[in-house]
Amino acid sequence: VTACSDGKLRTWDAAKGALLKQADAHPAMNSTAIYCVAVSADGKLAATASIDQTAKAWSLPDLKLVSTAK
């Protein structure tokens, strides 16, 4: 799982180096940088935090938004 300054959250097949899915995790008109991403120990959730002052939880591997906190 990676997150970037373009506001996108991405999942990858590490063995193949192939992009699996991506989500506009923190969309904004001029992109909203994601400053951190963490994955739960069981690999079922990812959490992102952004300059937009929100934290979001995502289900893995489908990248569906689970919750948002501000």
N, C-alpha and C positions, 0 to 999 in steps of 0.2 A: 504494500500500500504506500502510495506517495501522495503528497500534496504540494501545491506550488503557488507561486505569486500570481498565477492567472486565475486563482480561485477554484481550480478543478481538483477533485479527489480521484485518484486512479488506482485500479488494481491491476496487477501484472502476473504473468506466468514467469516466475523467476528462472526456471530451467530453460525456457525458450526465449526469454527476453521479449515476450509479446504482451501487448496491452490487451487486457480482458474487458474492462469496463471503465467508463469515466462518468463523473457526475459534476454538474455545476454546483459545487458544494456551497460556495459563498459568492453568488453572482452579484455584480454591480455594473454600472455603466462603464467604469474604467477599470474593471477587474478588482477584486478584493483579495489581497494576499492572505493565504493561510499560513500562519506562523508555527503551528504545531499539529501533529497528528500522532495518535497513539492507537494501538490495537489491543483489545482485551486478551487475557491469557488464553482463553478458549478459542480465539480467532473468529468469534461470531459478530463482534462489534468493532467499529472504528470511531474515534472521536476526533473532531477538528476544532480549532480555535482560530479566529481571524481578527484582522484589524477592524472589522465591522462590529467588534465587541460582542460577538455571539460565539457560543460553543454548540456544536451539533453532534448527535450520535447517529451512526449509520449502520445498518445491518450489512453483514458480509456473507456471501460474495456479491449480492445483488445491488448494493449501494442504494438502498431505499432509506430515506430519512426516517429516523425513529423519534427523535425529539430535538428541540431547540431551546437553549437557555440564553438569556441576555443579562 
